[in-house]
Amino acid sequence: MQRRHFLQGTVAAAGALAAPAVHAQAKPVRVAIGWINNVEYAGVWMGLEKGYFKAEGLDVTTLPGGPNAPPPPVTVASGKAEIGYGNWLPYLDALNRGNDFVLVAGTFPVSPLGILSLPGKPILKAADIVGKKILAQGPNERTAIDATLALNKLPKQWEFVPAGFSPEPLLAKAGDGYTAFGTNQAVTLEVKMHMVRGKDFFFTSFDSMGYRYYTNLVFVKRDYLAANRPIVLGYLKGLTRGWMENAKDPAVAAKLVVDKYGADLGLDLKQQTRQNELQIGMLKNPDKPNLPLLMLDKDTLAGPMYAAAKASGRENLPPIDKLCDFSLMEEVHASLKKN
Protein backbone atom coordinates (compact mmCIF):
# COMPACT_ATOMS: atom_id res chain seq x y z
CA MET A 1 0.00 0.00 0.00
CA GLN A 2 1.40 3.38 -0.92
CA ARG A 3 2.39 5.65 1.92
CA ARG A 4 1.18 9.22 2.15
CA HIS A 5 3.82 11.81 1.39
CA PHE A 6 3.31 15.31 2.76
CA LEU A 7 4.27 18.17 0.52
CA GLN A 8 6.43 20.93 1.87
CA GLY A 9 6.34 24.65 1.26
CA THR A 10 3.82 27.42 1.42
CA VAL A 11 1.46 25.94 -1.16
CA ALA A 12 1.23 22.68 0.77
CA ALA A 13 0.77 24.58 4.02
CA ALA A 14 -2.07 26.56 2.55
CA GLY A 15 -3.69 23.38 1.30
CA ALA A 16 -3.36 21.79 4.71
CA LEU A 17 -5.04 24.78 6.34
CA ALA A 18 -7.90 24.49 3.89
CA ALA A 19 -8.39 20.77 4.53
CA PRO A 20 -11.36 19.61 6.59
CA ALA A 21 -10.72 19.39 10.32
CA VAL A 22 -11.28 15.63 10.40
CA HIS A 23 -8.27 15.11 8.13
CA ALA A 24 -6.07 17.56 10.03
CA GLN A 25 -6.81 15.78 13.29
CA ALA A 26 -6.58 12.20 11.99
CA LYS A 27 -4.32 10.09 14.17
CA PRO A 28 -1.68 8.13 12.23
CA VAL A 29 -1.71 4.40 12.93
CA ARG A 30 0.80 1.99 11.40
CA VAL A 31 -0.34 -1.61 11.22
CA ALA A 32 2.13 -4.46 10.64
CA ILE A 33 0.36 -7.38 8.97
CA GLY A 34 1.85 -10.83 8.96
CA TRP A 35 1.84 -11.58 5.26
CA ILE A 36 1.63 -9.90 1.86
CA ASN A 37 -1.28 -7.63 0.94
CA ASN A 38 -3.76 -10.31 0.01
CA VAL A 39 -7.38 -11.06 0.81
CA GLU A 40 -6.41 -12.67 4.13
CA TYR A 41 -6.73 -9.11 5.48
CA ALA A 42 -10.04 -8.38 3.75
CA GLY A 43 -11.40 -6.58 6.80
CA VAL A 44 -8.52 -4.12 6.69
CA TRP A 45 -8.98 -3.35 2.99
CA MET A 46 -12.73 -2.91 3.39
CA GLY A 47 -12.15 -0.66 6.39
CA LEU A 48 -9.85 1.52 4.32
CA GLU A 49 -12.02 1.51 1.21
CA LYS A 50 -15.29 2.24 3.00
CA GLY A 51 -13.78 4.92 5.22
CA TYR A 52 -14.47 3.09 8.47
CA PHE A 53 -11.07 3.93 9.94
CA LYS A 54 -11.35 7.50 8.77
CA ALA A 55 -14.73 7.75 10.50
CA GLU A 56 -12.90 6.91 13.74
CA GLY A 57 -10.44 9.75 13.12
CA LEU A 58 -7.61 7.43 12.07
CA ASP A 59 -5.14 7.56 9.20
CA VAL A 60 -4.23 3.87 8.86
CA THR A 61 -1.13 2.71 6.99
CA THR A 62 -0.35 -0.98 6.53
CA LEU A 63 3.15 -2.45 6.55
CA PRO A 64 3.14 -5.70 4.57
CA GLY A 65 4.78 -8.88 5.80
CA GLY A 66 6.13 -11.82 3.87
CA PRO A 67 9.25 -13.98 3.70
CA ASN A 68 11.60 -10.97 3.43
CA ALA A 69 9.89 -8.72 5.98
CA PRO A 70 10.50 -8.65 9.74
CA PRO A 71 7.80 -10.39 11.81
CA PRO A 72 5.15 -8.00 13.20
CA PRO A 73 6.29 -8.49 16.83
CA VAL A 74 9.72 -7.18 15.81
CA THR A 75 8.18 -4.23 13.96
CA VAL A 76 5.94 -3.29 16.87
CA ALA A 77 8.67 -3.79 19.46
CA SER A 78 10.98 -1.48 17.51
CA GLY A 79 8.36 1.28 17.43
CA LYS A 80 7.88 1.14 13.66
CA ALA A 81 4.21 0.12 14.01
CA GLU A 82 1.58 0.66 16.68
CA ILE A 83 -0.58 -2.39 15.93
CA GLY A 84 0.56 -5.82 14.81
CA TYR A 85 -0.85 -9.13 13.62
CA GLY A 86 0.72 -12.26 15.04
CA ASN A 87 0.25 -15.99 15.23
CA TRP A 88 0.03 -17.90 18.48
CA LEU A 89 3.42 -19.55 19.04
CA PRO A 90 5.58 -16.74 17.59
CA TYR A 91 3.58 -14.33 19.72
CA LEU A 92 4.29 -16.35 22.87
CA ASP A 93 7.97 -16.45 21.92
CA ALA A 94 7.97 -12.66 21.62
CA LEU A 95 6.53 -12.40 25.14
CA ASN A 96 9.20 -14.75 26.48
CA ARG A 97 11.83 -12.45 25.00
CA GLY A 98 10.59 -9.71 27.29
CA ASN A 99 8.08 -7.85 25.10
CA ASP A 100 5.10 -6.50 27.03
CA PHE A 101 2.40 -7.02 24.42
CA VAL A 102 -1.31 -7.51 24.95
CA LEU A 103 -3.81 -9.27 22.67
CA VAL A 104 -6.88 -7.21 21.85
CA ALA A 105 -8.63 -9.25 19.13
CA GLY A 106 -8.41 -12.48 17.15
CA THR A 107 -9.38 -12.75 13.50
CA PHE A 108 -9.74 -16.46 12.78
CA PRO A 109 -10.59 -18.90 15.62
CA VAL A 110 -9.95 -21.69 13.11
CA SER A 111 -6.43 -22.07 11.74
CA PRO A 112 -6.20 -22.82 8.00
CA LEU A 113 -2.87 -24.68 8.32
CA GLY A 114 -2.89 -28.40 7.56
CA ILE A 115 -1.62 -31.11 5.27
CA LEU A 116 -2.39 -31.78 1.62
CA SER A 117 -2.25 -35.36 0.41
CA LEU A 118 -3.20 -37.42 -2.63
CA PRO A 119 -5.61 -40.38 -2.93
CA GLY A 120 -2.79 -42.95 -3.01
CA LYS A 121 -1.69 -42.15 0.55
CA PRO A 122 -4.33 -39.91 2.08
CA ILE A 123 -3.62 -38.18 5.39
CA LEU A 124 -7.02 -37.80 7.02
CA LYS A 125 -6.15 -38.02 10.71
CA ALA A 126 -3.16 -37.56 12.98
CA ALA A 127 -2.26 -41.26 12.97
CA ASP A 128 -1.83 -41.11 9.18
CA ILE A 129 1.17 -38.78 9.62
CA VAL A 130 3.24 -41.44 11.39
CA GLY A 131 5.85 -42.94 9.10
CA LYS A 132 5.07 -40.53 6.26
CA LYS A 133 7.41 -38.29 4.27
CA ILE A 134 6.08 -34.75 4.69
CA LEU A 135 7.03 -31.75 2.56
CA ALA A 136 7.17 -28.78 4.94
CA GLN A 137 8.23 -25.14 4.64
CA GLY A 138 9.99 -24.47 7.92
CA PRO A 139 10.12 -24.62 11.73
CA ASN A 140 6.52 -23.47 12.29
CA GLU A 141 5.18 -26.28 10.13
CA ARG A 142 7.50 -28.84 11.73
CA THR A 143 6.33 -27.71 15.15
CA ALA A 144 2.70 -28.07 14.06
CA ILE A 145 3.28 -31.68 13.01
CA ASP A 146 5.21 -32.64 16.16
CA ALA A 147 2.69 -30.92 18.44
CA THR A 148 -0.24 -32.59 16.65
CA LEU A 149 1.36 -35.99 17.16
CA ALA A 150 2.05 -35.17 20.83
CA LEU A 151 -1.54 -34.06 21.42
CA ASN A 152 -2.75 -37.33 19.95
CA LYS A 153 -0.20 -39.36 21.98
CA LEU A 154 1.47 -40.62 18.82
CA PRO A 155 5.20 -41.12 18.19
CA LYS A 156 7.00 -38.30 16.41
CA GLN A 157 8.01 -40.55 13.56
CA TRP A 158 7.89 -38.80 10.22
CA GLU A 159 10.41 -37.62 7.64
CA PHE A 160 10.89 -33.91 7.00
CA VAL A 161 11.48 -32.85 3.39
CA PRO A 162 12.17 -29.12 2.83
CA ALA A 163 9.64 -27.48 0.50
CA GLY A 164 8.64 -24.07 -0.80
CA PHE A 165 5.25 -22.40 -1.05
CA SER A 166 4.00 -24.36 -4.08
CA PRO A 167 2.29 -27.78 -3.89
CA GLU A 168 3.99 -28.96 -7.09
CA PRO A 169 6.44 -31.27 -5.23
CA LEU A 170 3.46 -33.14 -3.79
CA LEU A 171 1.99 -33.60 -7.26
CA ALA A 172 5.39 -34.89 -8.37
CA LYS A 173 5.15 -37.35 -5.43
CA ALA A 174 8.30 -36.08 -3.75
CA GLY A 175 6.49 -36.69 -0.47
CA ASP A 176 3.34 -38.22 0.96
CA GLY A 177 2.01 -34.94 2.33
CA TYR A 178 2.60 -31.23 2.03
CA THR A 179 1.98 -28.63 4.74
CA ALA A 180 -0.33 -26.00 3.31
CA PHE A 181 -3.15 -23.61 4.00
CA GLY A 182 -6.67 -24.70 3.16
CA THR A 183 -7.32 -21.14 2.01
CA ASN A 184 -4.20 -20.92 -0.18
CA GLN A 185 -2.43 -23.91 -1.75
CA ALA A 186 -5.56 -26.06 -1.55
CA VAL A 187 -7.43 -23.34 -3.42
CA THR A 188 -4.63 -23.24 -6.01
CA LEU A 189 -5.23 -26.91 -6.74
CA GLU A 190 -8.94 -26.21 -7.15
CA VAL A 191 -8.71 -23.04 -9.23
CA LYS A 192 -5.60 -23.49 -11.35
CA MET A 193 -5.39 -27.27 -11.65
CA HIS A 194 -9.14 -27.98 -11.56
CA MET A 195 -8.71 -30.68 -8.94
CA VAL A 196 -11.65 -31.62 -6.73
CA ARG A 197 -11.17 -31.40 -2.97
CA GLY A 198 -12.03 -34.71 -1.32
CA LYS A 199 -11.55 -36.63 -4.57
CA ASP A 200 -8.40 -35.61 -6.42
CA PHE A 201 -6.69 -34.37 -3.25
CA PHE A 202 -7.33 -34.15 0.46
CA PHE A 203 -6.77 -31.33 2.91
CA THR A 204 -6.75 -32.10 6.62
CA SER A 205 -6.31 -29.15 8.96
CA PHE A 206 -4.22 -29.38 12.11
CA ASP A 207 -7.21 -27.74 13.80
CA SER A 208 -9.33 -30.81 13.03
CA MET A 209 -6.55 -33.00 14.49
CA GLY A 210 -6.59 -31.17 17.82
CA TYR A 211 -3.85 -28.58 17.29
CA ARG A 212 -6.01 -25.48 17.65
CA TYR A 213 -5.23 -21.80 17.86
CA TYR A 214 -6.39 -18.40 16.62
CA THR A 215 -4.58 -16.92 13.65
CA ASN A 216 -4.05 -13.23 12.89
CA LEU A 217 -4.15 -12.16 16.51
CA VAL A 218 -4.19 -8.39 16.89
CA PHE A 219 -1.79 -7.04 19.51
CA VAL A 220 -0.27 -3.79 20.78
CA LYS A 221 2.27 -2.75 23.36
CA ARG A 222 0.72 -2.54 26.80
CA ASP A 223 2.00 0.99 27.41
CA TYR A 224 0.71 2.13 24.01
CA LEU A 225 -2.74 0.78 24.85
CA ALA A 226 -2.72 2.54 28.22
CA ALA A 227 -1.85 5.88 26.60
CA ASN A 228 -3.89 5.51 23.39
CA ARG A 229 -6.89 3.34 24.17
CA PRO A 230 -9.32 5.39 22.02
CA ILE A 231 -7.05 4.87 18.99
CA VAL A 232 -6.89 1.11 19.47
CA LEU A 233 -10.63 1.02 20.07
CA GLY A 234 -11.24 3.04 16.90
CA TYR A 235 -9.05 0.73 14.85
CA LEU A 236 -10.87 -2.36 16.13
CA LYS A 237 -14.24 -0.77 15.42
CA GLY A 238 -13.27 0.09 11.87
CA LEU A 239 -11.79 -3.38 11.40
CA THR A 240 -14.91 -5.10 12.68
CA ARG A 241 -17.09 -3.06 10.34
CA GLY A 242 -14.72 -3.99 7.53
CA TRP A 243 -15.12 -7.71 8.18
CA MET A 244 -18.88 -7.34 8.50
CA GLU A 245 -18.99 -5.58 5.13
CA ASN A 246 -16.72 -8.21 3.60
CA ALA A 247 -19.15 -11.00 4.53
CA LYS A 248 -21.78 -9.50 2.22
CA ASP A 249 -19.86 -10.30 -0.96
CA PRO A 250 -16.42 -11.98 -0.92
CA ALA A 251 -15.74 -10.89 -4.50
CA VAL A 252 -15.52 -7.20 -3.55
CA ALA A 253 -12.44 -7.38 -1.31
CA ALA A 254 -10.85 -9.91 -3.67
CA LYS A 255 -11.08 -7.45 -6.55
CA LEU A 256 -9.85 -4.61 -4.33
CA VAL A 257 -6.71 -6.45 -3.36
CA VAL A 258 -5.98 -7.67 -6.88
CA ASP A 259 -6.51 -4.26 -8.49
CA LYS A 260 -5.36 -1.91 -5.72
CA TYR A 261 -3.87 -2.97 -2.41
CA GLY A 262 -1.87 -5.88 -3.83
CA ALA A 263 -1.78 -4.77 -7.45
CA ASP A 264 1.94 -5.39 -7.88
CA LEU A 265 1.85 -8.95 -6.52
CA GLY A 266 0.28 -10.74 -9.48
CA LEU A 267 -2.59 -12.13 -7.42
CA ASP A 268 -5.22 -14.27 -9.13
CA LEU A 269 -8.78 -12.98 -8.80
CA LYS A 270 -10.45 -16.41 -8.78
CA GLN A 271 -8.04 -17.69 -6.14
CA GLN A 272 -8.50 -14.61 -3.95
CA THR A 273 -12.28 -14.80 -4.24
CA ARG A 274 -12.36 -18.48 -3.33
CA GLN A 275 -9.97 -17.85 -0.43
CA ASN A 276 -12.25 -15.13 0.86
CA GLU A 277 -15.30 -17.38 0.59
CA LEU A 278 -13.60 -20.02 2.72
CA GLN A 279 -12.18 -17.67 5.33
CA ILE A 280 -15.50 -15.94 5.97
CA GLY A 281 -16.68 -19.24 7.45
CA MET A 282 -13.54 -19.38 9.59
CA LEU A 283 -14.36 -16.13 11.39
CA LYS A 284 -16.74 -18.04 13.68
CA ASN A 285 -15.53 -19.97 16.72
CA PRO A 286 -16.77 -23.57 16.19
CA ASP A 287 -17.25 -24.02 19.95
CA LYS A 288 -19.13 -20.74 20.34
CA PRO A 289 -20.65 -19.81 16.95
CA ASN A 290 -22.60 -16.93 18.46
CA LEU A 291 -19.47 -15.20 19.73
CA PRO A 292 -19.16 -11.80 17.99
CA LEU A 293 -16.56 -11.26 15.26
CA LEU A 294 -12.93 -10.81 16.33
CA MET A 295 -13.71 -11.38 19.99
CA LEU A 296 -11.20 -13.55 21.84
CA ASP A 297 -12.63 -16.46 23.82
CA LYS A 298 -11.12 -17.18 27.23
CA ASP A 299 -12.13 -20.87 27.12
CA THR A 300 -10.46 -21.41 23.75
CA LEU A 301 -7.30 -19.77 25.03
CA ALA A 302 -7.22 -21.66 28.33
CA GLY A 303 -8.11 -24.98 26.70
CA PRO A 304 -6.89 -25.96 23.23
CA MET A 305 -4.57 -22.99 22.66
CA TYR A 306 -2.61 -23.45 25.88
CA ALA A 307 -2.60 -27.21 25.22
CA ALA A 308 -1.14 -26.56 21.76
CA ALA A 309 1.55 -24.33 23.26
CA LYS A 310 2.51 -26.95 25.84
CA ALA A 311 2.56 -29.68 23.19
CA SER A 312 5.05 -27.56 21.26
CA GLY A 313 7.34 -27.50 24.29
CA ARG A 314 6.45 -24.04 25.59
CA GLU A 315 5.97 -23.70 29.33
CA ASN A 316 5.54 -20.88 31.84
CA LEU A 317 2.58 -19.46 29.97
CA PRO A 318 1.28 -16.12 31.27
CA PRO A 319 -2.14 -15.84 32.94
CA ILE A 320 -4.85 -15.27 30.34
CA ASP A 321 -6.06 -12.03 31.92
CA LYS A 322 -2.53 -10.63 31.61
CA LEU A 323 -2.17 -11.95 28.08
CA CYS A 324 -5.39 -10.37 26.77
CA ASP A 325 -7.61 -7.35 27.13
CA PHE A 326 -11.13 -8.59 26.42
CA SER A 327 -12.80 -5.28 27.16
CA LEU A 328 -12.02 -3.53 23.87
CA MET A 329 -13.91 -5.90 21.59
CA GLU A 330 -16.77 -5.99 24.11
CA GLU A 331 -16.95 -2.21 23.85
CA VAL A 332 -16.73 -2.34 20.05
CA HIS A 333 -19.72 -4.64 19.73
CA ALA A 334 -21.73 -2.73 22.32
CA SER A 335 -21.13 0.43 20.28
CA LEU A 336 -22.07 -1.25 16.99
CA LYS A 337 -25.30 -2.56 18.49
CA LYS A 338 -26.30 0.99 19.45
CA ASN A 339 -25.76 2.13 15.88
C-alpha positions, 0 to 999 in steps of 0.5 A: 500500500502506498504511503502518504507523502506530505508536501512541503512549502507554502502551497502545501501549508495553505492546502493543509489549512484548507483541509477539513478538520477531520483530516487535520486531526486524523491520528496516524496508525501503522499496522504491521500485517503478517503476510503480503497484501492479500485477501487474508486481510479483507477486513482491513482493505474494506475498512480503508475503502469504506472509510471506516477507519477515517470515520474513527479519526484514524489515518491507517497505513499498513506495513506488509509482511512476507518472507523478506519482511520482519515479523510483526512483533519485531516491527511493533517492538521497535516502534515502527508500528503501533498495531501488529498481527501475530500468530500464536506460538511466535507471539508467545515467543515474543513475550518470552523475549521480554516484550510486554504485548497484549492481545486485543482481538483475534481474526480467525478462531480456526487455523487454515494450516494443515496437510495436503495429500493425494488419494494414493496415501491420504492423510485424514487423521493424525495417525496417518502422519506417522511414518510418512514423508512430509514436505514442509516449509519451515520450523513453524510447520515442523512444530505443528506436526510434532505438536499434533502428534504429541496431542494425539499421543502418537510417536514423532516418527515422520520424515521432513522434506524441505519445501517451498510455497507451491504444492507442485512437489506433492503432485510430483510425489516427492512426499506423501504430504505437504503442509499447506493452507486450506485457504491458499495452496488447496485453493490453487489446486482447485482453481488453477489445476481444476482438482476436486477437494475430497476426490483428487486431493485431500486437505486435513487441517491441524485444527481438526486434528486437535492442534487449535489456535487463533490466527491473525491475533491483533496485539499492541504494546501494553503501554501504548494501549494505556496511553492511546486506548481510544485509537486502538478502540477506533481501529478495532471498530473500523476493522470489525465493520470492515469484516462485517462488510466483507461478509456480504460479498467476498468478491468485492475485497478480492477485486480490491486487493488484486486491483489496488492494495496488492496490485503489484503482486500478481494475485489471481482474482479467482483464487483470492475470491475463493480464499475469501469465501472459505475464510468468511466461514472461519471467522466463527468460533466452532465451539461458540458460533454466536461469539461476535466477530474478532472477539477472543474467547477465554475458554479457547485460550485456556483450553486448546490454545494453551494445550497446543503451546505446551505440546510444542514445548512451551511452558511458563505461559502467562495468565490469560487475563494478563495476556489479553484485554477482552474489554475492547472488543466488548466495547466495540460490539456494544457500540455497533449494536447501538448504531 
